[in-house]
């Protein structure tokens, strides 16, 4: 039974157990996003074991965008004024990301995105592991305009074929040595801009967001937003060091997820190259 069918015929029955699990996953996603400023879709992707992506992804986009706006509002005092977005804020990353998304989509539809997901995953895990074990030195060169545009470009490309555009910006923030408040003031507007563009694309597809799905998303906001706000309150209390540790763990998890996503590609390649060799008796 699909998510739409469950929502249309909602009753206290066996399939509704999926709905309860989905709600709990969304609440956890909102909390994690509140603490770190990113990672909603990564946690929420656990629900892909319950429902089809074509139904779930629009729901995740709506909830993730709502929680991003909610957490930005709660942190509005530490957000960078719009007049400073180009000089010291997220605008260079957004511009770079916009120019990188077409290349990422080309990779998605032309090359083998799963194999590339694994490569990106290894890079993210390597960075997160190194950052967790040995505190990396801050690189002032990462703060230059070229570096910010390049980080945004990488985020756009990666987001195009992995749906995780924030990873590149989070890594940039780590090597630049900025505070947790400034990191969120850059990462969250970047993610919101990417998500709004994606939602616009989704709305252009007939039936992508059904009426029951939209109503369910609005009901979920009653639970997800408070969880997100509680996560933000924890963010305010923890130190920069603790925040970086949490971010590194979350990045490592995202990296392993990408590695797992592409792992079977190499298995298929091994099978095609070796199992037909005479040595294996299959030639």
C-alpha positions in Angstrom: 0.0 0.0 0.0 1.4 3.4 -1.0 1.6 6.4 1.3 -1.2 8.2 -0.7 -3.5 5.2 -0.3 -2.9 5.1 3.4 -3.6 8.8 3.8 -6.7 8.6 1.6 -8.2 5.7 3.6 -6.8 6.6 7.0 -8.1 4.3 9.7 -6.7 2.3 12.7 -5.4 -0.7 10.8 -2.2 -2.6 10.2 -0.8 -0.4 7.4 -1.0 2.7 9.7 2.0 1.3 11.6 4.0 2.6 8.7 2.5 6.1 9.2 3.6 6.0 12.8 7.1 5.0 12.0 7.3 7.7 9.3 6.1 10.3 11.7 8.8 9.3 14.3 11.5 9.4 11.6 10.4 12.9 10.5 10.5 14.1 14.2 14.0 12.7 14.6 15.0 14.4 11.3 13.7 17.7 12.5 15.6 17.4 15.8 18.9 16.6 14.1 18.4 19.4 11.6 17.8 21.8 14.5 21.1 20.8 16.2 23.3 20.9 13.1 21.5 23.0 10.6 21.6 20.3 7.9 21.0 16.5 7.6 17.2 16.4 7.6 17.0 14.5 4.3 19.8 12.1 5.3 17.9 11.0 8.5 14.6 11.1 6.8 15.9 8.8 4.0 15.4 5.9 6.4 11.7 6.1 5.4 12.6 5.0 1.9 12.4 1.5 3.3 8.7 2.1 3.8 7.5 4.1 0.8 8.5 4.8 -2.8 10.8 7.8 -3.4 8.4 9.5 -5.8 5.9 9.9 -2.9 8.4 10.5 -0.1 10.8 13.0 -1.7 8.2 15.8 -2.1 7.2 15.2 1.6 10.8 15.5 2.7 11.4 18.7 0.7 8.4 20.4 2.3 9.3 19.4 5.8 13.0 20.1 5.4 12.3 23.6 4.0 9.8 24.4 6.8 12.2 23.3 9.5 15.0 25.4 7.9 12.9 28.5 7.9 11.8 27.7 11.5 15.4 27.3 12.8 16.6 30.4 10.9 13.9 32.4 12.5 14.9 31.2 16.0 18.5 32.0 15.2 17.7 35.3 13.4 19.9 37.4 15.7 23.0 35.5 14.5 22.0 35.5 10.8 24.1 37.6 8.4 22.2 40.7 7.2 21.1 40.4 3.6 23.2 43.5 2.6 26.3 41.5 3.6 25.4 38.3 1.8 27.9 38.8 -1.0 30.7 40.1 1.0 30.5 37.8 4.0 27.5 35.6 3.6 25.9 32.7 1.6 25.4 34.5 -1.7 28.8 33.4 -3.3 27.9 29.8 -2.4 24.4 30.1 -3.9 25.8 31.6 -7.1 28.4 28.8 -7.3 25.9 26.2 -6.5 23.5 27.4 -9.2 26.3 27.1 -11.7 27.2 23.6 -10.5 23.7 22.0 -10.4 23.5 21.6 -14.3 26.7 19.7 -14.3 25.5 17.5 -11.4 22.3 16.8 -13.3 24.3 15.9 -16.4 26.2 13.4 -14.3 23.0 12.0 -12.9 21.5 11.4 -16.3 24.6 10.7 -18.4 27.3 9.0 -16.3 27.0 6.4 -13.5 26.0 8.5 -10.5 26.1 5.6 -8.0 29.8 5.0 -8.6 30.5 8.7 -8.2 28.4 8.6 -5.0 30.8 6.1 -3.6 33.8 8.2 -4.5 32.3 11.3 -2.9 31.3 9.2 0.2 34.9 8.1 0.6 36.1 11.7 0.5 33.5 12.8 3.1 34.3 9.9 5.4 38.1 10.5 5.1 37.6 14.2 6.0 35.2 13.5 8.9 37.6 10.8 10.3 40.6 13.1 10.0 38.8 16.0 11.6 37.6 13.8 14.5 41.0 12.3 15.2 43.3 15.3 14.6 42.1 18.9 14.7 42.8 20.3 11.3 44.4 23.7 10.9 42.3 26.5 9.7 43.0 27.6 6.1 42.6 31.4 5.7 42.7 30.8 1.9 39.3 29.1 2.2 37.8 32.5 3.1 38.6 34.1 -0.3 35.9 34.7 -2.8 37.2 32.2 -5.3 37.2 29.5 -2.6 33.6 30.3 -1.6 32.4 30.2 -5.2 34.3 26.9 -5.7 32.8 25.4 -2.6 29.3 26.4 -3.8 30.0 25.0 -7.2 31.1 21.7 -5.7 27.9 21.7 -3.5 25.8 22.2 -6.6 27.5 19.5 -8.6 27.3 17.0 -5.7 23.7 18.0 -4.9 22.8 17.3 -8.5 23.5 13.6 -8.3 23.4 12.9 -4.6 20.7 15.3 -3.2 23.2 16.3 -0.5 24.4 19.8 -1.5 25.2 21.0 2.0 28.1 18.5 2.5 30.6 20.6 0.5 29.7 23.8 2.3 29.9 22.1 5.7 33.4 20.8 4.8 34.4 24.3 3.7 33.2 25.7 7.0 35.3 23.1 8.8 38.6 24.0 7.0 37.9 27.7 7.2 37.7 27.7 11.0 34.5 29.8 11.3 32.3 29.7 14.3 29.2 27.5 14.6 26.9 30.5 14.3 28.5 31.7 11.1 28.5 28.2 9.7 24.8 28.0 10.1 24.3 31.5 8.8 25.9 30.3 5.5 24.9 26.7 5.2 21.1 27.1 5.9 20.3 29.8 3.4 22.3 27.8 0.8 20.3 24.7 1.5 17.0 26.6 1.5 17.7 28.1 -1.9 18.5 24.7 -3.4 15.4 23.2 -1.8 13.1 26.0 -3.1 14.4 25.5 -6.6 13.8 21.7 -6.3 10.2 22.3 -4.9 9.5 24.6 -7.9 10.7 21.8 -10.2 8.4 19.3 -8.3 5.4 21.5 -8.5 5.9 21.6 -12.3 5.2 17.8 -12.4 1.5 16.9 -12.4 0.5 14.9 -9.3 4.0 15.2 -7.7 2.4 16.5 -4.5 -1.1 15.1 -3.9 -3.6 16.9 -1.7 -3.5 14.1 1.0 0.3 14.3 1.0 0.2 18.1 1.4 -2.3 17.9 4.3 -0.2 15.2 6.0 2.9 17.4 5.6 1.1 20.3 7.3 0.0 18.0 10.2 3.5 16.7 10.6 4.8 20.2 11.0 2.9 20.3 14.3 5.4 17.7 15.6 8.5 18.2 13.5 8.8 22.0 14.1 8.8 21.7 17.9 11.4 18.9 17.6 13.5 21.2 15.4 13.2 24.1 17.8 14.3 21.9 20.7 17.3 20.9 18.6 18.1 24.6 18.0 18.0 25.2 21.8 20.6 22.5 22.2 22.7 24.0 19.5 22.7 27.3 21.4 24.0 25.6 24.6 26.8 23.4 23.1 30.4 24.7 22.5 32.0 25.0 19.0 34.0 21.9 19.7 31.0 19.8 20.6 29.1 21.2 17.6 32.0 20.2 15.3 32.1 16.7 16.8 28.4 16.3 16.1 28.8 17.6 12.5 31.7 15.3 11.9 29.7 12.2 13.1 26.8 13.3 10.9 29.1 13.8 7.9 30.6 10.4 8.4 27.2 8.8 8.4 26.3 10.6 5.2 29.5 9.5 3.6 28.9 5.8 4.6 25.4 6.1 3.2 26.8 7.3 -0.1 29.4 4.5 -0.1 26.7 2.0 0.5 24.6 3.5 -2.3 27.3 2.9 -4.9 28.8 -0.3 -3.5 26.9 -2.7 -5.6 28.1 -1.0 -8.8 31.7 -2.2 -8.1 30.3 -5.7 -7.3 28.6 -5.8 -10.7 31.8 -4.7 -12.4 33.8 -7.4 -10.6 31.2 -10.0 -11.7 31.3 -8.9 -15.3 35.2 -8.8 -15.5 36.1 -11.9 -13.5 33.4 -14.4 -13.2 33.4 -15.0 -17.0 37.1 -15.7 -16.9 38.1 -19.3 -17.7 39.7 -19.6 -14.2 36.2 -19.4 -12.7 34.8 -21.9 -15.2 32.3 -19.5 -16.6 34.1 -18.3 -19.7 
